[in-house]
Amino acid sequence: MNLLKEIKVKFLTGDILTRLLLINSAVFVLSLLLDIIFTLFSFGNQNASFFSLNYPWNPIALLFRPWTLATSLFASWGLWHFLFNMLTLYWLGGVFLRFFTSNNLRGLYIIGGITGMLVFTGIFLLFPSLQEKVWADSLPLCSVCILSFCSALAFRAPDSTEPIPLIGTVKIKYIVIALLLIDLAVLPNANPATDAAHIGAAAIGWLFNRTLRKGKDITEPVTAIAVRIYDLFSGKKKKQ
């Protein structure tokens, strides 16, 4: 219980990076528990736990798994992809906060994930042949969300450098390109819809920078919703 209390305090008092890391970790642990339970009780097929937390392209399937709209934003393709995502989130998320705000980071994370959902579903609907060719008709969106703010960082400060052990200083634009290629390479049974979702998230990073230069912050609606949710759960009431 003390551990849970410590995690709760860390979540409530931590910055946006801490909160995102904790939520991602919680979803990963949940996926492991579901996998153990489903295996022990022979529930569903071998991928039942995967499908239970990740975003399905099919709107009908989504009706039976509406919670995946939230859980998929923090889900990864197994242990190694999870570790890769968390390292990227912690590292480049910290770099991102040198140039932008916490609200921007949270907003791009969510908007990037929603864009990934729309693109993922759109590709399957536009190319029905994919529906018969791939098993991965559900998508964990953590790496898609991360790519959205990494892309924004690359467009904002492409020539800024970061030190990498054994390599030296490397420009951010090359780091982001390399991370995208590595991410796509480690995706199991990747399909065009998955790749397109990542490209869509990268486009959001570009759009964010373009509109921000014109004085428009596309992350503001997400910030407003986040504030309302926080006030709701913290018991705060707006003064009349």
MDAnalysis code that builds the backbone (N, CA, C; Angstrom):
import MDAnalysis as mda
import numpy as np

u = mda.Universe.empty(720, n_residues=240, atom_resindex=np.repeat(np.arange(240), 3), trajectory=True)
u.add_TopologyAttr("name", ["N", "CA", "C"] * 240)
u.add_TopologyAttr("resid", np.arange(1, 241))
u.add_TopologyAttr("resname", ["MET", "ASN", "LEU", "LEU", "LYS", "GLU", "ILE", "LYS", "VAL", "LYS", "PHE", "LEU", "THR", "GLY", "ASP", "ILE", "LEU", "THR", "ARG", "LEU", "LEU", "LEU", "ILE", "ASN", "SER", "ALA", "VAL", "PHE", "VAL", "LEU", "SER", "LEU", "LEU", "LEU", "ASP", "ILE", "ILE", "PHE", "THR", "LEU", "PHE", "SER", "PHE", "GLY", "ASN", "GLN", "ASN", "ALA", "SER", "PHE", "PHE", "SER", "LEU", "ASN", "TYR", "PRO", "TRP", "ASN", "PRO", "ILE", "ALA", "LEU", "LEU", "PHE", "ARG", "PRO", "TRP", "THR", "LEU", "ALA", "THR", "SER", "LEU", "PHE", "ALA", "SER", "TRP", "GLY", "LEU", "TRP", "HIS", "PHE", "LEU", "PHE", "ASN", "MET", "LEU", "THR", "LEU", "TYR", "TRP", "LEU", "GLY", "GLY", "VAL", "PHE", "LEU", "ARG", "PHE", "PHE", "THR", "SER", "ASN", "ASN", "LEU", "ARG", "GLY", "LEU", "TYR", "ILE", "ILE", "GLY", "GLY", "ILE", "THR", "GLY", "MET", "LEU", "VAL", "PHE", "THR", "GLY", "ILE", "PHE", "LEU", "LEU", "PHE", "PRO", "SER", "LEU", "GLN", "GLU", "LYS", "VAL", "TRP", "ALA", "ASP", "SER", "LEU", "PRO", "LEU", "CYS", "SER", "VAL", "CYS", "ILE", "LEU", "SER", "PHE", "CYS", "SER", "ALA", "LEU", "ALA", "PHE", "ARG", "ALA", "PRO", "ASP", "SER", "THR", "GLU", "PRO", "ILE", "PRO", "LEU", "ILE", "GLY", "THR", "VAL", "LYS", "ILE", "LYS", "TYR", "ILE", "VAL", "ILE", "ALA", "LEU", "LEU", "LEU", "ILE", "ASP", "LEU", "ALA", "VAL", "LEU", "PRO", "ASN", "ALA", "ASN", "PRO", "ALA", "THR", "ASP", "ALA", "ALA", "HIS", "ILE", "GLY", "ALA", "ALA", "ALA", "ILE", "GLY", "TRP", "LEU", "PHE", "ASN", "ARG", "THR", "LEU", "ARG", "LYS", "GLY", "LYS", "ASP", "ILE", "THR", "GLU", "PRO", "VAL", "THR", "ALA", "ILE", "ALA", "VAL", "ARG", "ILE", "TYR", "ASP", "LEU", "PHE", "SER", "GLY", "LYS", "LYS", "LYS", "LYS", "GLN"])
u.atoms.positions = np.array([
    [0.823, -1.204, 0.000],
    [0.000, 0.000, 0.000],
    [0.863, 1.262, 0.000],
    [2.005, 1.198, 0.737],
    [2.887, 2.353, 0.779],
    [3.418, 2.679, -0.612],
    [3.709, 1.628, -1.385],
    [4.209, 1.835, -2.734],
    [3.168, 2.543, -3.588],
    [1.910, 2.095, -3.494],
    [0.842, 2.726, -4.260],
    [0.647, 4.177, -3.837],
    [0.790, 4.421, -2.544],
    [0.636, 5.793, -2.048],
    [1.763, 6.674, -2.572],
    [2.970, 6.129, -2.599],
    [4.109, 6.882, -3.114],
    [3.933, 7.195, -4.597],
    [3.437, 6.216, -5.345],
    [3.212, 6.430, -6.773],
    [2.146, 7.501, -6.988],
    [1.096, 7.456, -6.158],
    [0.034, 8.458, -6.263],
    [0.565, 9.859, -5.995],
    [1.379, 9.985, -4.948],
    [1.960, 11.294, -4.619],
    [2.881, 11.752, -5.736],
    [3.664, 10.825, -6.278],
    [4.574, 11.163, -7.367],
    [3.800, 11.641, -8.586],
    [2.667, 11.009, -8.834],
    [1.846, 11.391, -9.983],
    [1.237, 12.775, -9.784],
    [0.714, 13.027, -8.586],
    [0.037, 14.294, -8.320],
    [1.005, 15.470, -8.241],
    [2.225, 15.211, -7.792],
    [3.189, 16.294, -7.611],
    [4.205, 16.392, -8.748],
    [4.255, 15.373, -9.599],
    [5.250, 15.350, -10.662],
    [4.886, 16.226, -11.838],
    [5.864, 16.426, -12.730],
    [5.615, 17.209, -13.937],
    [4.948, 16.335, -14.990],
    [4.696, 16.890, -16.171],
    [3.969, 16.169, -17.213],
    [4.737, 14.932, -17.684],
    [6.060, 15.019, -17.729],
    [6.849, 13.859, -18.143],
    [6.694, 12.711, -17.151],
    [6.754, 13.041, -15.865],
    [6.586, 12.020, -14.824],
    [5.224, 11.351, -14.943],
    [4.201, 12.141, -15.165],
    [2.853, 11.592, -15.268],
    [2.700, 10.686, -16.489],
    [3.249, 11.109, -17.613],
    [3.160, 10.285, -18.822],
    [3.926, 8.975, -18.644],
    [5.088, 9.044, -18.023],
    [5.868, 7.835, -17.781],
    [5.125, 6.874, -16.853],
    [4.484, 7.406, -15.816],
    [3.746, 6.561, -14.874],
    [2.524, 5.924, -15.522],
    [1.801, 6.694, -16.327],
    [0.610, 6.141, -16.988],
    [1.013, 5.057, -17.963],
    [2.063, 5.300, -18.745],
    [2.547, 4.289, -19.682],
    [2.973, 3.020, -18.959],
    [3.648, 3.195, -17.836],
    [4.090, 2.038, -17.058],
    [2.901, 1.263, -16.504],
    [1.874, 1.979, -16.046],
    [0.681, 1.329, -15.504],
    [-0.027, 0.507, -16.572],
    [-0.135, 1.043, -17.775],
    [-0.792, 0.315, -18.864],
    [0.027, -0.907, -19.256],
    [1.352, -0.775, -19.231],
    [2.201, -1.925, -19.556],
    [2.029, -3.033, -18.525],
    [2.022, -2.663, -17.238],
    [1.814, -3.656, -16.177],
    [0.436, -4.307, -16.326],
    [-0.573, -3.510, -16.660],
    [-1.921, -4.046, -16.875],
    [-1.932, -5.056, -18.010],
    [-1.195, -4.752, -19.081],
    [-1.141, -5.682, -20.213],
    [-0.502, -7.006, -19.810],
    [0.525, -6.943, -18.950],
    [1.162, -8.170, -18.467],
    [0.200, -8.984, -17.609],
    [-0.521, -8.314, -16.722],
    [-1.488, -9.002, -15.857],
    [-2.594, -9.657, -16.668],
    [-3.104, -8.929, -17.669],
    [-4.154, -9.494, -18.522],
    [-3.642, -10.701, -19.290],
    [-2.404, -10.616, -19.758],
    [-1.827, -11.736, -20.499],
    [-1.729, -12.970, -19.615],
    [-1.324, -12.786, -18.356],
    [-1.225, -13.906, -17.413],
    [-2.605, -14.489, -17.123],
    [-3.570, -13.610, -16.860],
    [-4.929, -14.070, -16.529],
    [-5.565, -14.791, -17.710],
    [-5.465, -14.204, -18.911],
    [-6.067, -14.817, -20.089],
    [-5.426, -16.159, -20.407],
    [-4.115, -16.273, -20.155],
    [-3.413, -17.536, -20.422],
    [-3.824, -18.606, -19.419],
    [-3.886, -18.236, -18.145],
    [-4.238, -19.206, -17.103],
    [-5.652, -19.742, -17.270],
    [-6.571, -18.879, -17.675],
    [-7.973, -19.271, -17.792],
    [-8.387, -19.559, -19.236],
    [-7.372, -19.636, -20.132],
    [-7.628, -19.960, -21.544],
    [-8.741, -19.087, -22.130],
    [-8.627, -17.803, -21.887],
    [-9.638, -16.858, -22.373],
    [-9.190, -16.272, -23.700],
    [-9.997, -16.460, -24.756],
    [-9.694, -15.892, -26.061],
    [-8.476, -16.545, -26.685],
    [-7.950, -15.917, -27.768],
    [-6.774, -16.458, -28.432],
    [-5.512, -15.894, -27.792],
    [-4.357, -16.217, -28.377],
    [-3.090, -15.826, -27.766],
    [-2.852, -14.317, -27.792],
    [-3.615, -13.595, -28.604],
    [-3.450, -12.149, -28.699],
    [-4.580, -11.388, -28.000],
    [-5.332, -12.080, -27.145],
    [-6.502, -11.455, -26.515],
    [-6.137, -10.237, -25.683],
    [-5.049, -10.333, -24.913],
    [-4.653, -9.198, -24.077],
    [-4.215, -8.012, -24.928],
    [-3.585, -8.316, -26.069],
    [-3.154, -7.245, -26.987],
    [-4.366, -6.488, -27.518],
    [-5.346, -7.209, -27.997],
    [-6.524, -6.573, -28.580],
    [-7.360, -5.835, -27.530],
    [-7.272, -6.267, -26.271],
    [-8.127, -5.682, -25.239],
    [-7.719, -4.259, -24.858],
    [-6.479, -3.862, -25.161],
    [-6.000, -2.546, -24.749],
    [-5.686, -1.601, -25.909],
    [-5.635, -2.135, -27.119],
    [-5.183, -1.327, -28.248],
    [-6.320, -0.927, -29.190],
    [-6.090, 0.156, -29.907],
    [-7.125, 0.759, -30.737],
    [-7.436, -0.088, -31.969],
    [-8.703, -0.514, -32.149],
    [-9.082, -1.280, -33.326],
    [-9.516, -0.348, -34.458],
    [-9.132, -0.676, -35.683],
    [-9.514, 0.195, -36.799],
    [-11.019, 0.145, -37.046],
    [-11.635, -0.995, -36.738],
    [-13.049, -1.214, -37.049],
    [-13.947, -0.488, -36.050],
    [-14.775, 0.460, -36.498],
    [-15.665, 1.198, -35.581],
    [-16.601, 0.286, -34.799],
    [-16.991, -0.838, -35.402],
    [-17.874, -1.776, -34.701],
    [-17.142, -2.409, -33.517],
    [-15.891, -2.812, -33.747],
    [-15.091, -3.382, -32.660],
    [-14.864, -2.350, -31.566],
    [-14.730, -1.093, -31.968],
    [-14.508, -0.024, -31.002],
    [-15.700, 0.142, -30.059],
    [-16.903, -0.144, -30.547],
    [-18.092, -0.059, -29.705],
    [-18.020, -1.024, -28.528],
    [-17.348, -2.163, -28.739],
    [-17.220, -3.163, -27.681],
    [-15.964, -2.949, -26.835],
    [-15.075, -2.040, -27.282],
    [-13.849, -1.736, -26.533],
    [-13.602, -0.226, -26.500],
    [-14.564, 0.553, -26.032],
    [-14.413, 2.016, -26.076],
    [-13.260, 2.533, -25.221],
    [-12.882, 1.765, -24.177],
    [-11.783, 2.198, -23.311],
    [-10.451, 2.254, -24.051],
    [-10.357, 1.559, -25.203],
    [-9.098, 1.568, -25.949],
    [-8.780, 2.943, -26.528],
    [-9.774, 3.821, -26.591],
    [-9.509, 5.198, -27.009],
    [-8.511, 5.858, -26.061],
    [-8.519, 5.425, -24.801],
    [-7.584, 5.960, -23.799],
    [-6.371, 5.055, -23.622],
    [-6.600, 3.744, -23.416],
    [-5.478, 2.854, -23.091],
    [-4.482, 2.724, -24.231],
    [-4.958, 2.791, -25.469],
    [-4.044, 2.629, -26.608],
    [-3.023, 3.751, -26.703],
    [-3.361, 4.928, -26.153],
    [-2.433, 6.059, -26.193],
    [-1.176, 5.794, -25.366],
    [-1.249, 4.809, -24.477],
    [-0.131, 4.537, -23.576],
    [0.352, 3.090, -23.702],
    [0.025, 2.456, -24.815],
    [0.379, 1.044, -25.013],
    [1.508, 0.901, -26.035],
    [2.326, -0.145, -25.845],
    [3.461, -0.420, -26.728],
    [3.408, -1.869, -27.205],
    [4.276, -2.183, -28.187],
    [4.360, -3.541, -28.715],
    [5.329, -4.373, -27.869],
    [4.981, -4.753, -26.683],
    [5.836, -5.620, -25.886],
    [6.929, -4.885, -25.124],
    [7.786, -5.667, -24.442],
    [8.772, -5.132, -23.511],
    [9.783, -4.215, -24.173],
    [10.427, -4.681, -25.246],
    [11.502, -3.887, -25.839],
    [10.976, -2.589, -26.451],
    [9.824, -2.647, -27.057],
    [9.232, -1.427, -27.615],
    [8.832, -0.474, -26.495],
    [8.335, -1.020, -25.395],
    [7.996, -0.201, -24.233],
    [9.231, 0.521, -23.692],
    [10.337, -0.204, -23.521],
    [11.562, 0.405, -23.010],
    [12.093, 1.469, -23.967],
    [12.025, 1.173, -25.252],
    [12.463, 2.144, -26.265],
    [11.602, 3.405, -26.199],
    [10.299, 3.221, -26.080],
    [9.392, 4.367, -25.998],
    [9.641, 5.204, -24.753],
    [9.848, 4.551, -23.613],
    [10.046, 5.295, -22.375],
    [11.367, 6.064, -22.386],
    [12.400, 5.471, -22.970],
    [13.676, 6.163, -23.092],
    [13.518, 7.402, -23.972],
    [12.816, 7.242, -25.083],
    [12.595, 8.368, -25.996],
    [11.742, 9.444, -25.342],
    [10.689, 9.017, -24.647],
    [9.804, 9.967, -23.971],
    [10.565, 10.775, -22.928],
    [11.362, 10.093, -22.106],
    [12.099, 10.775, -21.048],
    [13.164, 11.709, -21.622],
    [13.892, 11.224, -22.631],
    [15.008, 11.991, -23.192],
    [14.521, 13.176, -24.031],
    [13.811, 12.882, -25.104],
    [13.393, 13.956, -26.001],
    [12.231, 14.765, -25.431],
    [11.474, 14.160, -24.507],
    [10.449, 14.947, -23.826],
    [11.082, 16.063, -23.020],
    [12.208, 15.749, -22.356],
    [12.931, 16.764, -21.606],
    [13.501, 17.842, -22.509],
    [14.024, 17.437, -23.669],
    [14.544, 18.409, -24.632],
    [13.405, 19.285, -25.156],
    [12.260, 18.670, -25.422],
    [11.092, 19.402, -25.919],
    [10.702, 20.531, -24.960],
    [10.778, 20.267, -23.669],
    [10.362, 21.245, -22.668],
    [11.314, 22.440, -22.563],
    [12.451, 22.355, -23.199],
    [13.340, 23.517, -23.260],
    [12.809, 24.564, -24.243],
    [12.027, 24.108, -25.197],
    [11.554, 25.002, -26.254],
    [10.055, 25.288, -26.162],
    [9.320, 24.371, -25.534],
    [7.871, 24.506, -25.454],
    [7.416, 24.310, -24.015],
    [6.105, 24.342, -23.814],
    [5.545, 24.217, -22.466],
    [5.044, 22.808, -22.187],
    [4.745, 22.551, -20.919],
    [4.159, 21.261, -20.527],
    [2.811, 21.054, -21.199],
    [2.037, 22.117, -21.331],
    [0.740, 22.024, -22.006],
    [0.909, 21.613, -23.464],
    [1.949, 22.136, -24.104],
    [2.221, 21.755, -25.492],
    [2.555, 20.271, -25.597],
    [3.356, 19.788, -24.650],
    [3.750, 18.377, -24.663],
    [2.538, 17.472, -24.485],
    [1.719, 17.780, -23.481],
    [0.521, 16.974, -23.251],
    [-0.424, 17.042, -24.454],
    [-0.607, 18.247, -24.967],
    [-1.522, 18.424, -26.091],
    [-1.085, 17.686, -27.333],
    [0.204, 17.775, -27.675],
    [0.704, 17.083, -28.862],
    [0.655, 15.574, -28.684],
    [0.908, 15.110, -27.481],
    [0.834, 13.670, -27.205],
    [-0.569, 13.153, -27.515],
    [-1.573, 13.857, -27.024],
    [-2.959, 13.428, -27.229],
    [-3.396, 13.627, -28.681],
    [-3.116, 14.796, -29.252],
    [-3.531, 15.073, -30.626],
    [-2.836, 14.131, -31.606],
    [-1.563, 13.849, -31.350],
    [-0.852, 12.902, -32.203],
    [-1.494, 11.526, -32.172],
    [-1.909, 11.093, -30.962],
    [-2.568, 9.797, -30.842],
    [-3.899, 9.754, -31.560],
    [-4.693, 10.816, -31.423],
    [-5.995, 10.873, -32.107],
    [-5.808, 10.867, -33.618],
    [-4.805, 11.611, -34.088],
    [-4.510, 11.614, -35.527],
    [-4.132, 10.222, -35.999],
    [-3.315, 9.530, -35.191],
    [-2.935, 8.162, -35.538],
    [-4.143, 7.246, -35.659],
    [-5.111, 7.407, -34.747],
    [-6.333, 6.610, -34.811],
    [-7.087, 6.856, -36.118],
    [-7.261, 8.132, -36.452],
    [-8.019, 8.491, -37.651],
    [-7.337, 7.973, -38.917],
    [-6.021, 8.134, -38.983],
    [-5.284, 7.664, -40.167],
    [-5.324, 6.141, -40.243],
    [-5.143, 5.487, -39.106],
    [-5.147, 4.019, -39.060],
    [-6.467, 3.465, -39.570],
    [-7.565, 4.001, -39.059],
    [-8.886, 3.570, -39.513],
    [-9.098, 3.915, -40.979],
    [-8.677, 5.114, -41.389],
    [-8.877, 5.554, -42.762],
    [-8.194, 4.662, -43.775],
    [-6.973, 4.222, -43.477],
    [-6.238, 3.366, -44.408],
    [-6.941, 2.021, -44.580],
    [-7.422, 1.444, -43.479],
    [-8.130, 0.164, -43.572],
    [-9.425, 0.293, -44.377],
    [-10.117, 1.429, -44.214],
    [-11.366, 1.628, -44.939],
    [-11.120, 1.911, -46.420],
    [-10.034, 2.613, -46.716],
    [-9.719, 2.932, -48.111],
    [-9.165, 1.725, -48.867],
    [-8.500, 0.831, -48.142],
    [-7.896, -0.348, -48.775],
    [-8.389, -1.604, -48.057],
    [-9.599, -2.068, -48.395],
    [-10.209, -3.224, -47.720],
    [-9.371, -4.494, -47.779],
    [-8.491, -4.608, -48.779],
    [-7.677, -5.817, -48.889],
    [-6.792, -6.022, -47.668],
    [-6.433, -4.931, -46.978],
    [-5.614, -5.037, -45.772],
    [-6.320, -5.807, -44.670],
    [-7.634, -5.744, -44.662],
    [-8.410, -6.375, -43.608],
    [-8.238, -7.891, -43.587],
    [-7.850, -8.448, -44.722],
    [-7.688, -9.897, -44.815],
    [-6.225, -10.319, -44.725],
    [-5.293, -9.353, -44.834],
    [-3.884, -9.701, -44.957],
    [-3.079, -9.570, -43.668],
    [-3.555, -8.791, -42.717],
    [-2.758, -8.552, -41.517],
    [-3.529, -8.975, -40.266],
    [-2.793, -9.448, -39.275],
    [-3.441, -9.807, -38.008],
    [-3.522, -8.604, -37.092],
    [-2.578, -7.666, -37.238],
    [-2.519, -6.532, -36.327],
    [-3.503, -5.447, -36.741],
    [-4.798, -5.731, -36.539],
    [-5.816, -4.739, -36.880],
    [-6.138, -3.851, -35.693],
    [-5.302, -3.935, -34.664],
    [-5.379, -3.031, -33.526],
    [-3.998, -2.416, -33.330],
    [-3.974, -1.181, -32.824],
    [-2.712, -0.443, -32.796],
    [-2.414, 0.174, -31.435],
    [-1.235, -0.144, -30.821],
    [-0.776, 0.599, -29.657],
    [-0.192, 1.924, -30.129],
    [-0.568, 3.013, -29.486],
    [-0.284, 4.335, -30.051],
    [0.776, 5.130, -29.297],
    [1.445, 4.532, -28.322],
    [2.431, 5.283, -27.557],
    [3.504, 5.887, -28.460],
    [4.083, 5.085, -29.343],
    [5.150, 5.590, -30.211],
    [4.632, 6.635, -31.184],
    [3.363, 6.510, -31.591],
    [2.750, 7.512, -32.465],
    [2.639, 8.842, -31.724],
    [2.181, 8.791, -30.469],
    [2.052, 10.006, -29.648],
    [3.407, 10.675, -29.445],
    [4.419, 9.864, -29.149],
    [5.758, 10.399, -28.912],
    [6.308, 11.055, -30.177],
    [6.056, 10.438, -31.311],
    [6.568, 10.978, -32.573],
    [6.002, 12.362, -32.866],
    [4.783, 12.631, -32.437],
    [4.173, 13.925, -32.722],
    [4.964, 15.066, -32.090],
    [5.367, 14.916, -30.809],
    [6.123, 16.009, -30.197],
    [7.602, 15.979, -30.608],
    [8.130, 14.792, -30.937],
    [9.498, 14.726, -31.450],
    [9.593, 15.435, -32.799],
    [8.571, 15.260, -33.620],
    [8.524, 15.946, -34.906],
    [8.464, 17.450, -34.716],
    [7.638, 17.893, -33.767],
    [7.550, 19.329, -33.476],
    [8.902, 19.869, -33.042],
    [9.621, 19.100, -32.241],
    [10.944, 19.501, -31.784],
    [11.913, 19.605, -32.957],
    [11.854, 18.643, -33.868],
    [12.753, 18.646, -35.021],
    [12.500, 19.837, -35.934],
    [11.239, 20.223, -36.093],
    [10.920, 21.380, -36.922],
    [11.243, 22.694, -36.217],
    [11.182, 22.698, -34.894],
    [11.444, 23.922, -34.130],
    [12.942, 24.194, -33.992],
    [13.705, 23.163, -33.696],
    [15.144, 23.349, -33.469],
    [15.939, 22.260, -34.176],
    [15.886, 22.220, -35.495],
    [16.523, 21.123, -36.248],
    [18.033, 21.043, -36.082],
    [18.682, 22.173, -35.890],
    [20.144, 22.184, -35.836],
    [20.709, 22.210, -34.425],
    [19.829, 22.199, -33.424],
    [20.310, 22.056, -32.053],
    [20.896, 20.659, -31.881],
    [21.873, 20.537, -31.015],
    [22.560, 19.251, -30.880],
    [22.352, 18.649, -29.494],
    [22.430, 17.341, -29.441],
    [22.348, 16.592, -28.192],
    [23.494, 15.581, -28.157],
    [24.137, 15.422, -27.002],
    [25.226, 14.445, -26.901],
    [24.689, 13.018, -26.822],
    [25.330, 12.126, -27.561],
    [24.979, 10.705, -27.538],
    [26.238, 9.917, -27.190],
    [26.195, 9.077, -26.151],
    [27.377, 8.303, -25.761],
    [27.964, 7.512, -26.926],
    [29.285, 7.527, -27.032],
    [30.062, 6.786, -28.035],
    [29.933, 7.366, -29.454],
    [29.067, 8.355, -29.621],
    [28.880, 8.944, -30.952],
    [29.310, 10.400, -30.973],
    [28.888, 11.143, -29.949],
    [29.192, 12.569, -29.906],
    [27.922, 13.382, -30.040],
    [28.056, 14.635, -30.396],
    [26.893, 15.501, -30.543],
    [26.250, 15.289, -31.914],
    [24.929, 15.205, -31.899],
    [24.167, 14.956, -33.129],
    [23.015, 15.955, -33.199],
    [22.730, 16.452, -34.386],
    [21.634, 17.397, -34.546],
    [20.295, 16.708, -34.286],
    [19.378, 17.460, -33.697],
    [18.081, 16.907, -33.313],
    [17.344, 16.335, -34.516],
    [17.424, 17.007, -35.666],
    [16.686, 16.517, -36.832],
    [17.136, 15.116, -37.227],
    [18.422, 14.821, -37.069],
    [18.924, 13.488, -37.410],
    [18.538, 12.470, -36.335],
    [18.505, 12.919, -35.088],
    [18.092, 12.024, -34.002],
    [16.647, 11.579, -34.200],
    [15.770, 12.526, -34.534],
    [14.357, 12.207, -34.714],
    [14.157, 11.286, -35.918],
    [14.868, 11.548, -37.001],
    [14.765, 10.680, -38.184],
    [15.216, 9.263, -37.836],
    [16.339, 9.154, -37.117],
    [16.849, 7.834, -36.733],
    [15.874, 7.108, -35.821],
    [15.283, 7.823, -34.859],
    [14.326, 7.203, -33.949],
    [13.090, 6.715, -34.696],
    [12.641, 7.503, -35.678],
    [11.485, 7.079, -36.478],
    [11.801, 5.788, -37.220],
    [12.970, 5.716, -37.845],
    [13.343, 4.519, -38.604],
    [13.495, 3.307, -37.690],
    [14.099, 3.520, -36.513],
    [14.250, 2.419, -35.555],
    [12.886, 1.945, -35.079],
    [12.011, 2.888, -34.784],
    [10.678, 2.549, -34.302],
    [9.923, 1.726, -35.329],
    [9.950, 2.157, -36.582],
    [9.251, 1.420, -37.629],
    [9.876, 0.044, -37.844],
    [11.192, -0.048, -37.651],
    [11.886, -1.313, -37.868],
    [11.524, -2.359, -36.816],
    [11.265, -1.911, -35.575],
    [10.981, -2.878, -34.508],
    [9.503, -3.234, -34.413],
    [8.648, -2.575, -35.192],
    [7.234, -2.920, -35.155],
    [7.023, -4.302, -35.750],
    [6.429, -5.239, -35.021],
    [6.200, -6.585, -35.554],
    [5.054, -6.604, -36.566],
    [5.270, -7.302, -37.665],
    [4.227, -7.438, -38.684],
    [3.626, -6.087, -39.068],
    [4.497, -5.105, -39.253],
    [4.026, -3.764, -39.583],
    [3.268, -3.780, -40.903],
    [2.293, -2.900, -41.029],
    [1.520, -2.803, -42.259],
    [1.407, -1.333, -42.648],
    [0.966, -1.046, -43.866],
    [0.892, 0.346, -44.326],
    [0.064, 1.247, -43.419],
    [-0.972, 0.705, -42.791],
    [-1.807, 1.516, -41.910],
    [-1.027, 1.969, -40.682],
    [-0.194, 1.079, -40.139],
    [0.637, 1.431, -38.987],
    [1.648, 2.508, -39.357],
    [2.313, 2.316, -40.506],
    [3.279, 3.316, -40.965],
    [2.603, 4.659, -41.213],
    [1.425, 4.630, -41.807],
    [0.704, 5.867, -42.100],
    [0.319, 6.598, -40.830],
    [-0.023, 5.857, -39.777],
    [-0.365, 6.486, -38.497],
    [0.821, 7.254, -37.936],
    [2.026, 6.698, -38.075],
    [3.229, 7.385, -37.617],
    [3.496, 8.632, -38.453],
    [3.306, 8.535, -39.749],
    [3.513, 9.691, -40.623],
    [2.505, 10.788, -40.291],
    [1.274, 10.397, -40.002],
    [0.260, 11.370, -39.617],
    [0.640, 12.113, -38.353],
    [1.211, 11.399, -37.381],
    [1.646, 12.037, -36.140],
    [2.779, 13.017, -36.405],
    [3.699, 12.632, -37.296],
    [4.795, 13.533, -37.647],
    [4.259, 14.803, -38.296],
    [3.221, 14.673, -39.097],
    [2.611, 15.833, -39.748],
    [1.998, 16.775, -38.719],
    [1.492, 16.224, -37.626],
    [0.928, 17.062, -36.564],
    [2.015, 17.938, -35.943],
    [3.208, 17.390, -35.774],
    [4.311, 18.181, -35.254],
    [4.637, 19.348, -36.163],
    [4.615, 19.103, -37.460],
    [4.851, 20.180, -38.433],
    [3.737, 21.220, -38.368],
    [2.483, 20.753, -38.303],
    [1.337, 21.674, -38.249],
    [1.382, 22.525, -36.990],
    [1.763, 21.922, -35.870],
    [1.857, 22.657, -34.616],
    [2.824, 23.834, -34.740],
    [3.992, 23.580, -35.308],
    [4.976, 24.646, -35.478],
    [4.488, 25.729, -36.423],
    [3.873, 25.326, -37.504],
    [3.402, 26.284, -38.505],
    [2.327, 27.209, -37.926],
    [1.364, 26.615, -37.216],
    [0.273, 27.425, -36.654],
    [0.749, 28.261, -35.468],
    [1.731, 27.737, -34.705],
    [2.234, 28.476, -33.552],
    [2.924, 29.764, -34.004],
    [3.592, 29.719, -35.135],
    [4.236, 30.930, -35.660],
    [3.205, 31.987, -36.028],
    [1.990, 31.548, -36.310],
    [0.920, 32.483, -36.665],
    [0.089, 32.891, -35.452],
    [0.538, 32.469, -34.266],
    [-0.146, 32.852, -33.039],
    [-1.272, 31.926, -32.623],
    [-1.386, 30.761, -33.258],
    [-2.442, 29.804, -32.938],
    [-1.829, 28.540, -32.344],
    [-2.280, 28.170, -31.148],
    [-1.780, 26.977, -30.470],
    [-2.838, 25.880, -30.547],
    [-2.574, 24.850, -31.340],
    [-3.570, 23.790, -31.539],
    [-3.722, 22.905, -30.311],
    [-2.831, 23.053, -29.329],
    [-2.933, 22.222, -28.118],
    [-3.838, 22.834, -27.061],
    [-4.311, 24.050, -27.277],
    [-5.134, 24.727, -26.263],
    [-6.409, 23.966, -25.899],
    [-7.146, 23.387, -26.862],
    [-8.356, 22.624, -26.473],
    [-8.045, 21.458, -25.543],
    [-6.927, 20.774, -25.778],
    [-6.545, 19.667, -24.905],
    [-6.231, 20.184, -23.506],
    [-5.557, 21.324, -23.432],
    [-5.242, 21.922, -22.137],
    [-6.514, 22.267, -21.370],
    [-7.478, 22.848, -22.072],
    [-8.740, 23.227, -21.427],
    [-9.462, 22.003, -20.869],
    [-9.495, 20.919, -21.630],
    [-10.141, 19.684, -21.168],
    [-9.382, 19.098, -19.979],
    [-8.048, 19.122, -20.054],
    [-7.222, 18.577, -18.975],
    [-7.458, 19.341, -17.671],
    [-7.582, 20.663, -17.770],
    [-7.839, 21.479, -16.579],
    [-9.186, 21.131, -15.968],
    [-10.199, 20.931, -16.812],
    [-11.527, 20.568, -16.313],
    [-11.509, 19.215, -15.604],
    [-10.795, 18.259, -16.195],
    [-10.706, 16.926, -15.594],
    [-9.976, 16.997, -14.258],
    [-8.896, 17.770, -14.233],
    [-8.144, 17.911, -12.977],
    [-9.003, 18.546, -11.892],
    [-9.722, 19.577, -12.248],
    [-10.597, 20.242, -11.278],
    [-11.686, 19.298, -10.775],
    [-12.178, 18.460, -11.685],
    [-13.234, 17.527, -11.320],
    [-12.751, 16.516, -10.289],
    [-11.553, 15.936, -10.545],
    [-11.045, 14.905, -9.665],
    [-10.402, 15.459, -8.396],
    [-9.989, 16.713, -8.437],
    [-9.385, 17.305, -7.256],
    [-10.429, 17.965, -6.354],
    [-11.686, 17.997, -6.848],
    [-12.762, 18.577, -6.041],
    [-12.840, 20.083, -6.084],
    [-12.081, 20.688, -6.980],
    [-12.093, 22.139, -7.070],
    [-13.351, 22.611, -7.800],
    [-13.837, 23.758, -7.427],
    [-14.989, 24.350, -8.094],
    [-14.624, 25.747, -8.532],
    [-15.075, 26.086, -9.684],
    [-14.805, 27.432, -10.184],
    [-15.585, 28.457, -9.379],
    [-14.918, 29.559, -9.109],
    [-15.583, 30.647, -8.401],
    [-16.580, 31.336, -9.323],
    [-17.747, 31.566, -8.801],
    [-18.784, 32.231, -9.574],
    [-18.507, 33.727, -9.621],
])
